[in-house]
C-alpha cells in the first residue's frame, strides 16, 4: 500500500498554518543542536578529557617512580597544580562493574583519552557524584584513586544550550499559535455565517474582519447575500401577485358555478378549480422557499402530533412513534409544510402510514413510511426534481403538481440536512427528512 502523506496532515487551516511555521523551525533546531554537539561540544569535551587523562598519566608515572611512602608529596603537588585529589589504596583492585551513563558520549570521550595515555588498567565512574568524576588506575602498590571536577573533564554548557533552544522554540510556537489563531478566526466566522445563511438563519450581525483577502471574501459574501435576498423577495412578490391575479377569476368562476344547477359537470368543474388553487399554493410555496420566517425553538414531537391530528380529522389514521418532547431551533412553518408534504404523499399512495421522529447519530430524522407501490430505487433522485411525475401506479390518485418532495428537500437543506428515499418495512416507500441535532 502506497504511503499517503495527506492522510496524516492537519485538515484545518489553523493546523496547516501552524505546521508550515513549526515544522521548519523544529527541523532547523534539530540541525543546529546536532551541529553544536557534533562540531563544538564533542570537540571541547575531547580536549578536556585529554587534558585530564594527561594529568592522570603524569601523576601515575610519578607515583610508580616513588616509594609508597612518597605518595603524599605527589598528591599534594597534583592537588596544588592541576586540582587532582589523589589517594593510594594499597593492595586494592579495580571494581568489576561499571555504571552506564545516560549520555554515553561522556564516557566514550574519557575512555579514549585514558586509553591513549595510560598503559595501566583503569576504571572510572561518571554517574555516582554529580560534581565529580571518579577515576581509578591499577598500580603495583594498589589502586590510585583520582577525584576530578566534572568541569575539568567535560563541557558542562550543553544543557544551557539545550534549554535555550527549547525555550526559544516554545516561545516562537506560542507566538505563532496566537497569531495564526487570530488570523483563522475571521475565516471561521465567515464559514459560520455562510453556513447559517444557507440554513436560512439571520446573519445581519456578520462584519468583515481579518486580513485584506479575508475581508474581501467577507464583503463579497455580504454582497451575494443581499443580492440573493433581493432576488427571493422580488420573485416571491411577483409570484404572489400572479397568484392573486389568478385567484380572482378562479373565485368568480367558483361563484358562478355555485349559481349553476347541481350536476356532474358542475362538480367536475369545481374539482378542477380546487386543483388549480392547490397548484397555485404549491407554486407559491416552492417559489417562496424559506423567505420571510424567523427561526424559533419548536417542539418537533408536537409538530408530528399536530400533523397526525390533522390527518385524523380528514379521516386518515397515522401511526406515531415520537418522543415526549424534542426541541430544536427551526423555521416552524416551512418545516411543518415539508413534513406535511411527505405525510400527504404517504396518505395519497398508501393505506398504512407511519410517522417516526428519531434522534440518532447527531441528527434528527422525520421518517414517513407507507405500504403503497413505492418508487424504484433508480428513480429516487428523479422524484426530487420540481414538477416530476413518476410512474402511473404511484400517481394514479395524486392531485399534486410534483413539488412536494422538492419543497421538502429545499427545506431540509436550508436547515443543514437533506431528504432521501428508501424501501419501507411496510412494503412501500420510506421518506427520511433529517436535520442536524
HULIN-V399742 format. One record per residue. N is the residue number from 1. SS is DSSP state (A for helix, B for strand, O for the rest). PSI is psi in radians with two decimals (NA if undefined). Layout:
# HULIN-V399742
((N:SS:PSI) (N:SS:PSI))
This chain:
# HULIN-V399742
((1:O:2.25) (2:O:2.35) (3:O:2.25) (4:O:1.91) (5:A:-0.53) (6:A:-0.49) (7:A:-0.43) (8:A:0.01) (9:O:2.60) (10:O:2.59) (11:O:-0.37) (12:O:2.72) (13:A:-0.70) (14:A:-0.83) (15:A:-0.73) (16:A:-0.70) (17:A:-0.73) (18:A:-0.68) (19:A:-0.68) (20:A:-0.60) (21:A:-0.81) (22:A:-0.69) (23:A:-0.86) (24:A:-0.65) (25:A:-0.76) (26:A:-0.74) (27:A:-0.74) (28:A:-0.72) (29:A:-0.70) (30:A:-0.75) (31:A:-0.74) (32:A:-0.74) (33:A:-0.78) (34:A:-0.75) (35:A:-0.69) (36:A:-0.86) (37:A:-0.59) (38:A:-0.75) (39:A:-0.55) (40:A:-1.03) (41:A:-0.82) (42:A:-0.61) (43:A:-0.81) (44:A:-0.76) (45:A:-0.71) (46:A:-0.72) (47:A:-0.70) (48:A:-0.72) (49:A:-0.68) (50:A:-0.65) (51:A:-0.80) (52:A:-0.75) (53:A:-0.66) (54:A:-0.74) (55:A:-0.74) (56:A:-0.73) (57:A:-0.69) (58:A:-0.81) (59:A:-0.70) (60:A:-0.73) (61:A:-0.70) (62:A:-0.70) (63:A:-0.71) (64:A:-0.48) (65:A:-0.28) (66:O:2.84) (67:O:2.68) (68:A:-0.67) (69:A:-0.11) (70:A:0.21) (71:A:-0.63) (72:A:-0.81) (73:A:-0.68) (74:A:-0.71) (75:A:-0.75) (76:A:-0.74) (77:A:-0.71) (78:A:-0.66) (79:A:-0.69) (80:A:-0.59) (81:A:-0.80) (82:A:0.05) (83:O:0.46) (84:O:2.30) (85:B:2.05) (86:B:2.39) (87:B:2.29) (88:B:2.10) (89:B:1.75) (90:B:2.38) (91:O:0.03) (92:O:2.85) (93:O:2.90) (94:O:2.55) (95:O:2.65) (96:O:-0.61) (97:O:2.79) (98:O:2.31) (99:O:2.48) (100:O:2.18) (101:O:2.60) (102:O:-0.71) (103:O:1.62) (104:A:-0.33) (105:A:-0.57) (106:A:-0.84) (107:A:-0.70) (108:A:-0.74) (109:A:-0.80) (110:A:-0.66) (111:A:-0.72) (112:A:-0.74) (113:A:-0.77) (114:A:-0.67) (115:A:-0.66) (116:A:-0.50) (117:A:-0.43) (118:O:2.45) (119:O:-0.28) (120:O:2.79) (121:O:2.59) (122:B:2.88) (123:B:2.52) (124:B:2.78) (125:B:2.09) (126:O:0.09) (127:O:-0.41) (128:O:-0.78) (129:O:2.24) (130:O:-0.46) (131:O:-0.12) (132:B:2.86) (133:B:2.30) (134:B:2.00) (135:B:2.31) (136:B:2.38) (137:B:2.31) (138:B:2.17) (139:B:3.06) (140:O:-0.66) (141:O:-0.21) (142:B:-2.27) (143:B:2.20) (144:B:2.18) (145:B:2.21) (146:B:2.25) (147:B:2.01) (148:B:2.41) (149:B:2.37) (150:A:-0.56) (151:A:-0.44) (152:A:-0.42) (153:A:-0.53) (154:O:2.66) (155:O:2.06) (156:O:0.15) (157:O:0.02) (158:A:-0.73) (159:A:-0.55) (160:A:-0.73) (161:A:-0.75) (162:A:-0.76) (163:A:-0.67) (164:A:-0.76) (165:A:-0.84) (166:A:-0.76) (167:A:-0.77) (168:A:-0.73) (169:A:-0.73) (170:A:-0.77) (171:A:-0.77) (172:A:-0.72) (173:A:-0.72) (174:A:-0.77) (175:A:-0.70) (176:A:-0.73) (177:A:-0.79) (178:A:-0.79) (179:A:-0.84) (180:A:-0.66) (181:A:-0.71) (182:A:-0.55) (183:A:-0.55) (184:A:-0.45) (185:A:-0.80) (186:A:-0.61) (187:A:-0.70) (188:A:-0.71) (189:A:-0.67) (190:A:-0.77) (191:A:-0.72) (192:A:-0.70) (193:A:-0.73) (194:A:-0.71) (195:A:-0.74) (196:A:-0.71) (197:A:-0.65) (198:A:-0.48) (199:O:0.02) (200:O:0.21) (201:O:2.81) (202:O:2.23) (203:O:0.48) (204:O:-0.44) (205:O:-0.04) (206:O:2.33) (207:O:2.47) (208:O:2.49) (209:O:2.92) (210:O:-2.75) (211:O:2.90) (212:A:-0.77) (213:A:-0.66) (214:A:-0.70) (215:A:-0.64) (216:A:-0.76) (217:A:-0.71) (218:A:-0.71) (219:A:-0.70) (220:A:-0.66) (221:A:-0.75) (222:A:-0.76) (223:A:-0.75) (224:A:-0.72) (225:A:-0.77) (226:A:-0.69) (227:A:-0.73) (228:A:-0.72) (229:A:-0.77) (230:A:-0.70) (231:A:-0.79) (232:A:-0.73) (233:A:-0.75) (234:A:-0.74) (235:A:-0.73) (236:A:-0.74) (237:A:-0.71) (238:A:-0.84) (239:A:-0.58) (240:A:-0.69) (241:A:-0.73) (242:A:-0.75) (243:A:-0.73) (244:A:-0.75) (245:A:-0.60) (246:A:-0.55) (247:A:-0.55) (248:A:-0.90) (249:A:-0.53) (250:A:-0.65) (251:A:-0.70) (252:A:-0.71) (253:A:-0.71) (254:A:-0.71) (255:A:-0.69) (256:A:-0.69) (257:A:-0.60) (258:A:-0.45) (259:A:-0.23) (260:O:2.73) (261:O:2.57) (262:O:2.53) (263:O:2.95) (264:A:-0.68) (265:A:-0.72) (266:A:-0.76) (267:A:-0.72) (268:A:-0.69) (269:A:-0.72) (270:A:-0.70) (271:A:-0.70) (272:A:-0.73) (273:A:-0.71) (274:A:-0.71) (275:A:-0.65) (276:A:-0.72) (277:A:-0.69) (278:A:-0.72) (279:A:-0.72) (280:A:-0.73) (281:A:-0.75) (282:A:-0.73) (283:A:-0.81) (284:A:-0.71) (285:A:-0.72) (286:A:-0.72) (287:A:-0.63) (288:A:-0.65) (289:O:-2.20) (290:O:0.08) (291:O:2.58) (292:O:0.08) (293:O:2.32) (294:O:2.67) (295:O:2.61) (296:B:2.74) (297:B:2.17) (298:B:2.44) (299:B:1.84) (300:A:-0.52) (301:A:-0.74) (302:A:-0.63) (303:A:-0.77) (304:A:-0.71) (305:A:-0.68) (306:A:-0.62) (307:A:-0.69) (308:A:-0.71) (309:A:-0.68) (310:A:-0.73) (311:A:-0.65) (312:A:-0.66) (313:A:-0.46) (314:O:0.06) (315:O:0.30) (316:O:2.29) (317:O:2.30) (318:B:2.32) (319:B:2.15) (320:B:2.46) (321:B:1.48) (322:O:2.66) (323:O:2.96) (324:O:-0.88) (325:O:2.35) (326:O:1.84) (327:B:2.46) (328:B:2.71) (329:B:2.02) (330:B:3.11) (331:O:1.74) (332:A:-0.77) (333:A:-0.85) (334:A:-0.67) (335:A:-0.69) (336:A:-0.75) (337:A:-0.68) (338:A:-0.85) (339:A:-0.62) (340:A:-0.66) (341:A:-0.74) (342:A:-0.75) (343:A:-0.75) (344:A:-0.66) (345:A:-0.76) (346:A:-0.73) (347:A:-0.67) (348:A:-0.44) (349:A:0.05) (350:O:2.86) (351:O:-0.66) (352:O:2.03) (353:B:2.37) (354:B:2.32) (355:B:2.10) (356:B:2.57) (357:B:2.05) (358:B:2.34) (359:B:1.86) (360:B:2.50) (361:O:0.62) (362:O:0.25) (363:B:2.84) (364:B:2.26) (365:B:2.28) (366:B:2.01) (367:B:2.08) (368:B:2.10) (369:B:2.63) (370:B:3.00) (371:O:0.44) (372:O:-2.87) (373:O:-0.32) (374:O:-3.07) (375:O:2.29) (376:O:2.54) (377:A:-0.62) (378:A:-0.21) (379:A:0.14) (380:O:-0.83) (381:O:-0.59) (382:A:-0.56) (383:A:-0.38) (384:A:-0.14) (385:O:2.38) (386:O:2.42) (387:O:0.31) (388:O:2.29) (389:O:2.07) (390:O:-2.67) (391:O:2.67) (392:A:-0.55) (393:A:-0.62) (394:A:-0.43) (395:A:0.25) (396:O:-0.54) (397:O:0.40) (398:O:2.44) (399:O:0.09) (400:O:3.13) (401:O:0.18) (402:O:0.51) (403:O:-0.12) (404:A:-0.89) (405:A:-0.62) (406:A:-0.75) (407:A:-0.73) (408:A:-0.75) (409:A:-0.74) (410:A:-0.74) (411:A:-0.79) (412:A:-0.78) (413:A:-0.56) (414:A:-0.42) (415:O:0.08) (416:O:0.22) (417:O:-2.54) (418:B:3.09) (419:B:2.38) (420:B:2.77) (421:B:2.63) (422:B:3.09) (423:B:2.30) (424:O:2.63) (425:O:-0.34) (426:O:-0.17) (427:O:-0.20) (428:O:-2.31) (429:B:2.51) (430:B:2.10) (431:B:2.21) (432:B:2.03) (433:B:2.09) (434:B:2.59) (435:B:2.71) (436:B:2.49) (437:O:NA))
